[in-house]
Amino acid sequence: MKIPKSFLSSDFASSSGAVNVLHRDASRFLRRIASDLHLSDADVTLRLHKDSAKVAGSISLHSDSLCVLVANAKHRPGISIVYRSCRGRDDHSGGSDNFVSLAQIASDAGYRNFISNLRLVAGLQFA
């Protein structure tokens, strides 16, 4: 998978335009994940989260059993990808956090492994 350039940038907080690009790219990334998990638009909810003391904006994909978060931590460059199990789309704490590196999902094999891990965490059947 090709990693969007905005995921590697360190200047998100410097301009609203950079934040908008990150949100657009993260939304596309999460929609691709949903597609690769064979989840329809009705099966998922994308949520844009406001800035906090630690995170300069994030977006998450929620299904009934999975949450995937793309976040920009203020204390380090680039973004973080976190996933966890959840019980329903309103469960914002869910199971324990699992992190995936951008380097891992940049390769085809790494991305396939990531999707397999998401299926496992979500309790989805393998296609």
Buried (B, 14 or more C-beta within 10 A) or exposed (E): BEBBEBBEBEEBEEEEEBBEBBBEBBBEBBBEBBEBBEBEEEBBBBBEEEBEEEBBBBBBBBBBBBBBBBBBBBEEEBBBBBBBBBEEBEBEEBBEEBEBEBEBBEEEEBBEBBBEEBBEBBEBEEE
